[in-house]
Structures are given as structure tokens and as C-alpha cells.
């Protein structure tokens, strides 16, 4: 009987009895429904294309633009969408805003180099200031596109040689090969292009490897590499900095959850004894003061590991603001719903990274996480990446997060006052 009396008098003991079951329910349900479909996530991404290819003269009225033929052959097999831009500056601006995963640029002399038998050059502009998945794909694309474009160029050269293109281009076919049907002058056939695949996150970034030469095809005096795709990073960062936004944010929210639980348990007896003012003061000021040190610790660890001390003070101030808002939000939940707040607080802490677009774009998050998009979690992620890695100006959401902090404070006051009248 003594045990039952203790549990009746101490609510925390009742919480210890049911907490394991609640945690199992939350984690089993949410983790099994929060699996990101990588193929679906990639399908929502876009590759920017800037085609500056001026082409070469042809018998037709229009010049022959091999870049157009290459894009027509590659687009159907790309796992992500493509968006066309008139110039590199416009496409780079879209990449900086996070609307693209990378930008493929064809220079003006692309067709001329192909016809002349020289190595044709293209560029892929990628960036490290987006989500982990987008960064990974952006660094995988150059090598994959180089192989695909090389196959297209080899097919184009073979057709041009068969149509008695410039004498520098020779088609060498195996004796047993059947002659290809003649095509109109300047036509470039569509050839099989390998799919662009996504390598594991921990795999080394692929270097642009020489493209394979199609059997039976050779070009007199031409290099073995038909197309070279070079990679340029708009915002470059170390692997630690790429992962830092997710780690810092998750640590902040986890610390906010633990701190809020302790704050709720510590202030609850005071509320029962009628010290409403003291409870309001504690639940308001402790999150603000605790976040100062928590934000400093996070920034110091990241800066020490990466050697990147740029924007140190702004990053510390922003981490303080976000951590204070996180702890105040969770504290407000406990002030309103008591221990039942765990049913909301735990999913919020563990799955805000999905809505925030840290591991993958927000569009890849499950539908049940969409409600978190009402909070400026994605804006906070963009601002954090901007301060850590770089990004467009004006993307640090100081004002929205400040409004969220104030709103959570007011909500916590309302919940505290409501419970004070029930004692």
C-alpha cells in the first residue's frame, strides 16, 4: 500500500511508470512513418540548365547545336527535373536561393569543339549550403553527366563522320557491323545514356573520370575524353560544416526538451504553493539565460573543429535566439498540457529537422510533418547555413524567430495562470 500512496502523492512516479510505453509508442510510430523516400525526394529537385551553345553551320537553315541534342537525350533519364535559364547569373541566383540543386552550363563553343574532334567542355555549378541530400547530389552530378554527355558526343561524331563531315573526323566500324542507315545532314541520334545515380552519403566524392569510348568508334587525332565536365562550388564547405546545421539544431532542441522537463518539474511545486509570480519569472528567464551558454558551446565546438570563425558573434546570437525559442516553446507546452505535452514535444524535437530541410528538402518530408512548416524552422535552417557556409544576404530570420519566442512566452504565461487556478 505504501507504494500506491507514494505514486498518488508523487505524480512523477506515475510518469516513470508510463514513460517507457509512451516513448516506445512515439518512436515506433513516428520513425516508421517518417522514412524519406530518396527517389521521391530526388524527383522534386531541379537541375538548372544554361545552354549557351552557338552551334556550327549546317545545311539546314538553323545551325547544328549538339548541346540541344545532348539535352534531349539526357533529360528523359535524369531522376530530377530540369529548368532552363537564359544566362549563368540568373541560374546561379536561383541556386543560391535553394531553388536548384546544381547548374549545368554549356559554353558557346561546345558544338564547335565536338565537330573539330577536341575535348568539349561543360561546367556544373554546385553548392554546399543546401541540405545534405542536395549537397551530395550536386557533387555526384559532374562525373555522371560527363559519362552521359560523352556517349552522346561519341554518337554525334559517328553520325557526322558517316555523313562525310570534316575530314578530320573518321568513323572506324568493326568489319561485322552493319552499315547504319543514312540520316539527314547535321542530325544527331539519341543514344542510350546511363542513369544518374546517388552514391551513399559516406562515399568519397567522385572525380570526373575519362568517359568510355564506344567500341568501333575512333576520331583521328582526337583526345580519348570527348567531354570534360568541371565542377565549381558556389559555396564550399568541409564535410563537418555540411553536417553542422543538423547537429547543432538537433542538439539545441534536445537540450531544450531536457531543460524544459527539469524546469517544469522544479517549478510545479512552487505553483501548487501559490508562488505564481516566481513560476512565471522562472519559466521566462531560465530559457533565456540557459540558451546563452548552450549557444556558445555549440558555436565553439563547430568553430574549433572546422577552424571557421567567420560570423562568430552573429552565429552565437542566432543560436541563442533559436535555442531560447525552442526551450520556450517546449516550456509553454508543459505549462499548457502538463506531462501530456510529451506527446507533442518529443515529435517536435526529433522531427523538426525534416520540416527544416536539414537532411533533405522540406518537400521530401512526410505529410504528417507538414504542420511543423508553420513554424519558421526551415527559415532558421537557411539562416544557420548562411552564417556557417554562406548564402544570399538577408536570409537570417531574426524577426520571425523573435516573434516566435515572444509568442511562446505569452502562451507559457497563459498556461501557468490556468493551472494556478486549479490548485
Buried (B, 14 or more C-beta within 10 A) or exposed (E): EEEEEEBEEEEEEEBEEEEEEBEEEBEEEBEEEBEBEBEEBBBBBBBBBBBBBBBBEBEEEEEBBBBBBBBEBBEEEBBBBBEEBEEBEEBBBBBBEBEBBBBBBBBEBBBBBBBBBBBBBBBBBBBBBBBBBBBBBBBBBBBBBBBBBBBBBBBBBBBBBBBEBEEBBBBEBEEEEEEEEEEEBBBBEEBEBEEBEBBEEEEEBBEBEBBEBBEEBBBEEBEEBBBBBEBBBBBBBBBBBBBBBBBBBBBBBEBBBEBBBEBBBEBBEBBEEEBBEEBBEBBBEBBBEBBBEBBBBBBEBBBEEBEBEEBBEBBBBBBBBBBBBBBBBBBBBBBBBBBEBBEBBBBBBBBBBBBBBBBBBBEBBBEBBEEBBEBBBBBBBBBBBBBBBBBEEEBBBEEBBEEBBEBBBEBBBEBBBEBBEEE
